[in-house]
Amino acid sequence: MTDLRDSLGHFKAMHANACNALDALEAKNEKLEIALADAIRRPMGVIPASAEGLVGVTELDAAEARRVRVAQKKSTAALGV
């Protein structure tokens, strides 16, 4: 019976940890949605205050590289190359 109680206590602790992790992920998702909406409404290169701390230089550099590649593809497609 003690093993069963120990197992139940362990399960409850795991469940609480999972719930806390889910809450944290939901909160971060809400922040990301707000930052995305703010960024869409801003001029390119202007980082909204709501996005501060959500992305770093590495992510911004990667986004710029993707933007340049997409622009180049569109340019060559328009030229029929």
N, C-alpha and C positions, 0 to 999 in steps of 0.2 A: 504494500500500500504506500510506503514511503517513496518508492521509485515512481509510482504513478503521480504522487503529489509533486515530486521533483520535476517530472516531465511536464506536468501541467504548468508549473511555475515558469519553467524554461519556455514553454510555448507562449505563455502570456507575455513574457519579456520580449520574445521575438516579434510577437504581434504588435506590441507597443512601439518597438523600434521601426517596424515596417510602416506603421501609421504615421510616425513622426517623419520618416523619410518621404512618404507620400505627401504630407502637408508641406514640407520644404520644397518639393518639386512643383507642387501646385502653385505655391507662392512665387517661385522663380518663373514659372510659365506665365503667370499674370504680369509680372514685370517685363518679360520679353515681349508679350503682346502689346503692352503700352509703348515700349521702346520702339517696336516695329512700326506701329501706327504713327508715332511722333517722327520717326526717321523718314517715312514715306512723305510726310507733309513738309519736310525741310529741304533746303537746297542741298545739292550733292556736296559732301565734304563737311557739312555741319552736323556735329554729333549732339543729339538732344540730351538734356540733363538726365532724362529718364533712362538713358542708355549707359550712363557713366557707371563703370564697375562691372558691366555685363559683358563687354568686349574689350580686348586688349589690342595692342599694336599688331600682333601676329594675325589676328582675325581681320583687322582693318586692311592690312597689306594683302591678305589673301582675297578679300572682297574686291580690292582695287585691281588685282591681277585678273580676277574673273570678269570684271567690268571691261577691262581692256581687251581681253580675248573675245568677248561677245561683240564688242564694237568692231573689232577687226573682222570677225566672221560676217557681220552684217555688211560691212564695207565691201568685202570681196564678193559676197553674194549679189550685192547691188550692181557690181561691175560685171557680173556674169563669169567670174574667174573660177 
